[in-house]
Amino acid sequence: MQADVGDRLVIKGHREGEHDRDAEILEVHGAEGGPPYFVRWSEDDHVGLVFPGSDAVVERFAHTPNAPA
């Protein structure tokens, strides 16, 4: 698993009717874009360090260097 700051981490729901959870990746702490990731969860803006498991995927976004915020 590899990610960049600004990508989205999605944790798939485990049970019938359970929603997927997603978070914006704020910091990448692993080598070459690997986990762990410091994220902000979209459902409640909670932030924390995540070591994603096999139920997680990274949705990558195109990143433009030095783009205005």
N, CA, C and O of each residue as an XYZ file, in Angstrom:
276
protein
N       0.855     -1.167      0.000
C       0.000      0.000      0.000
C       0.899      1.227      0.000
O       1.831      1.335      0.797
N       0.601      2.153     -0.913
C       1.340      3.403     -0.998
C       0.369      4.553     -1.122
O      -0.676      4.429     -1.760
N       0.719      5.688     -0.503
C      -0.154      6.853     -0.540
C       0.680      8.122     -0.494
O       1.860      8.105     -0.144
N       0.038      9.214     -0.854
C       0.603     10.558     -0.738
C      -0.338     11.387      0.119
O      -1.517     11.065      0.269
N       0.203     12.455      0.676
C      -0.641     13.395      1.405
C      -1.748     13.873      0.473
O      -1.489     14.211     -0.682
N      -2.980     13.901      0.972
C      -4.131     14.324      0.173
C      -4.917     13.166     -0.416
O      -6.060     13.350     -0.834
N      -4.327     11.975     -0.459
C      -5.071     10.802     -0.924
C      -6.123     10.434      0.117
O      -6.102     10.940      1.239
N      -7.040      9.551     -0.264
C      -8.115      9.123      0.622
C      -7.930      7.663      0.982
O      -7.707      6.819      0.115
N      -8.026      7.373      2.288
C      -7.976      6.010      2.791
C      -9.406      5.558      3.026
O     -10.170      6.236      3.712
N      -9.774      4.404      2.455
C     -11.135      3.881      2.597
C     -11.057      2.526      3.292
O     -10.351      1.622      2.845
N     -11.806      2.402      4.410
C     -11.906      1.146      5.149
C     -13.283      0.559      4.821
O     -14.308      1.180      5.100
N     -13.299     -0.615      4.240
C     -14.554     -1.248      3.826
C     -15.358     -1.713      5.036
O     -14.791     -2.189      6.019
N     -16.694     -1.574      4.961
C     -17.577     -2.065      6.012
C     -17.456     -3.572      6.158
O     -17.286     -4.282      5.167
N     -17.541     -4.058      7.376
C     -17.341     -5.491      7.628
C     -18.629     -6.297      7.666
O     -18.598     -7.515      7.491
N     -19.755     -5.644      7.890
C     -21.034     -6.353      8.026
C     -22.066     -5.806      7.042
O     -21.913     -4.712      6.499
N     -23.091     -6.575      6.833
C     -24.216     -6.159      5.991
C     -24.766     -4.837      6.500
O     -25.105     -4.716      7.677
N     -24.855     -3.853      5.627
C     -25.418     -2.559      5.982
C     -24.440     -1.597      6.643
O     -24.786     -0.443      6.897
N     -23.230     -2.053      6.923
C     -22.233     -1.172      7.547
C     -21.571     -0.320      6.466
O     -21.166     -0.834      5.423
N     -21.465      0.975      6.721
C     -20.892      1.907      5.751
C     -19.384      1.755      5.673
O     -18.737      1.339      6.634
N     -18.832      2.099      4.515
C     -17.389      2.258      4.403
C     -17.017      3.527      5.161
O     -17.806      4.469      5.230
N     -15.823      3.548      5.725
C     -15.303      4.742      6.396
C     -14.178      5.291      5.537
O     -13.427      4.532      4.924
N     -14.064      6.620      5.495
C     -12.975      7.185      4.710
C     -12.330      8.341      5.446
O     -12.943      8.991      6.294
N     -11.069      8.580      5.097
C     -10.286      9.607      5.753
C      -9.313     10.222      4.759
O      -8.854      9.559      3.829
N      -9.007     11.489      4.964
C      -7.986     12.167      4.174
C      -6.629     11.894      4.821
O      -6.479     12.017      6.036
N      -5.658     11.530      4.017
C      -4.307     11.296      4.530
C      -3.605     12.637      4.680
O      -3.398     13.363      3.708
N      -3.242     12.949      5.925
C      -2.590     14.214      6.240
C      -1.071     14.089      6.292
O      -0.352     15.023      5.934
N      -0.586     12.933      6.739
C       0.854     12.678      6.825
C       1.119     11.212      6.515
O       0.330     10.337      6.869
N       2.233     10.959      5.856
C       2.674      9.600      5.554
C       3.929      9.347      6.382
O       4.913     10.076      6.254
N       3.903      8.328      7.225
C       5.028      8.060      8.127
C       5.871      6.864      7.726
O       6.927      6.643      8.318
N       5.445      6.092      6.750
C       6.196      4.923      6.319
C       7.125      5.250      5.166
O       7.019      6.305      4.540
N       8.030      4.332      4.898
C       8.963      4.484      3.788
C       8.238      4.385      2.453
O       7.345      3.555      2.283
N       8.619      5.221      1.524
C       8.105      5.192      0.145
C       6.580      5.202      0.074
O       5.996      4.491     -0.743
N       5.936      5.996      0.918
C       4.483      6.143      0.880
C       3.715      5.081      1.635
O       2.489      5.020      1.541
N       4.410      4.246      2.380
C       3.741      3.182      3.127
C       3.197      3.655      4.464
O       3.527      4.745      4.932
N       2.358      2.821      5.076
C       1.795      3.158      6.376
C       2.864      3.122      7.466
O       3.940      2.554      7.273
N       2.560      3.730      8.606
C       1.266      4.252      9.041
C       0.989      5.635      8.460
O       1.882      6.329      7.972
N      -0.298      6.006      8.534
C      -0.765      7.293      8.029
C      -1.453      8.062      9.150
O      -2.169      7.485      9.968
N      -1.225      9.376      9.174
C      -1.969     10.256     10.073
C      -3.114     10.797      9.241
O      -2.883     11.427      8.209
N      -4.357     10.560      9.675
C      -5.540     10.852      8.850
C      -6.571     11.687      9.600
O      -6.553     11.784     10.827
N      -7.482     12.296      8.811
C      -8.674     12.973      9.345
C      -9.894     12.245      8.789
O     -10.115     12.217      7.578
N     -10.693     11.647      9.701
C     -11.883     10.894      9.296
C     -12.976     11.851      8.845
O     -13.227     12.859      9.506
N     -13.625     11.549      7.735
C     -14.641     12.441      7.158
C     -15.914     12.490      7.995
O     -16.617     13.501      7.981
N     -16.225     11.419      8.723
C     -17.494     11.371      9.460
C     -17.539     12.310     10.656
O     -18.612     12.791     11.021
N     -16.378     12.584     11.281
C     -16.410     13.408     12.491
C     -15.183     14.308     12.666
O     -15.025     14.937     13.712
N     -14.311     14.374     11.646
C     -13.092     15.194     11.676
C     -12.086     14.749     12.732
O     -11.134     15.475     13.020
N     -12.284     13.556     13.319
C     -11.316     13.012     14.269
C     -10.014     12.748     13.524
O     -10.035     12.301     12.377
N      -8.874     13.022     14.171
C      -7.584     12.746     13.553
C      -6.847     11.695     14.364
O      -7.014     11.610     15.581
N      -6.032     10.895     13.690
C      -5.274      9.881     14.388
C      -4.356      9.115     13.456
O      -4.434      9.239     12.234
N      -3.491      8.326     14.056
C      -2.548      7.493     13.333
C      -3.208      6.145     13.026
O      -3.804      5.523     13.906
N      -3.096      5.704     11.776
C      -3.756      4.475     11.329
C      -2.728      3.533     10.707
O      -1.893      3.935      9.896
N      -2.816      2.281     11.109
C      -2.061      1.195     10.494
C      -3.093      0.355      9.740
O      -3.638     -0.588     10.314
N      -3.382      0.670      8.459
C      -4.470      0.005      7.749
C      -4.239     -1.476      7.539
O      -3.111     -1.933      7.352
N      -5.347     -2.224      7.573
C      -5.314     -3.659      7.340
C      -5.705     -4.003      5.919
O      -5.730     -3.140      5.041
N      -6.007     -5.261      5.702
C      -6.342     -5.751      4.366
C      -7.711     -5.271      3.881
O      -8.044     -5.435      2.707
N      -8.504     -4.680      4.775
C      -9.818     -4.158      4.402
C      -9.748     -2.709      3.933
O     -10.782     -2.074      3.726
N      -8.537     -2.182      3.764
C      -8.356     -0.780      3.393
C      -7.799     -0.644      1.982
O      -7.028     -1.484      1.519
N      -8.201      0.426      1.313
C      -7.653      0.775      0.007
C      -7.350      2.267      0.002
O      -7.969      3.045      0.728
N      -6.393      2.648     -0.824
C      -6.051      4.060     -0.994
C      -6.613      4.518     -2.326
O      -6.354      3.905     -3.361
N      -7.381      5.593     -2.298
C      -7.847      6.235     -3.527
C      -6.868      7.355     -3.807
O      -6.820      8.358     -3.097
N      -6.093      7.164     -4.849
C      -5.043      8.133     -5.175
C      -5.609      9.268     -6.016
O      -6.489      9.069     -6.853
N      -5.092     10.440     -5.778
C      -5.486     11.625     -6.528
C      -4.257     12.191     -7.223
O      -3.136     12.045     -6.736
N      -4.469     12.832     -8.353
C      -3.358     13.487     -9.035
C      -2.890     14.647     -8.176
O      -3.699     15.437     -7.689
N      -1.587     14.745     -7.992
C      -1.019     15.800     -7.161
C      -0.184     16.720     -8.037
O       0.624     16.264     -8.846
N      -0.388     18.014     -7.865
C       0.360     19.001     -8.616
C       1.341     19.687     -7.685
O       0.917     20.324     -6.721
N       2.634     19.579     -7.938
C       3.604     20.228     -7.057
C       3.418     21.743     -7.052
O       3.160     22.353     -8.089
N       3.551     22.330     -5.890
C       3.481     23.776     -5.708
C       2.167     24.392     -6.167
O       2.131     25.563     -6.546
N       1.101     23.627     -6.137
C      -0.216     24.147     -6.509
C      -0.722     25.059     -5.404
O      -0.527     24.757     -4.227
N      -1.369     26.172     -5.753
C      -1.926     27.053     -4.714
C      -3.019     26.339     -3.936
O      -3.775     25.547     -4.499
N      -3.099     26.618     -2.659
C      -4.100     25.948     -1.807
C      -5.467     26.562     -1.962
O      -6.418     26.119     -1.318
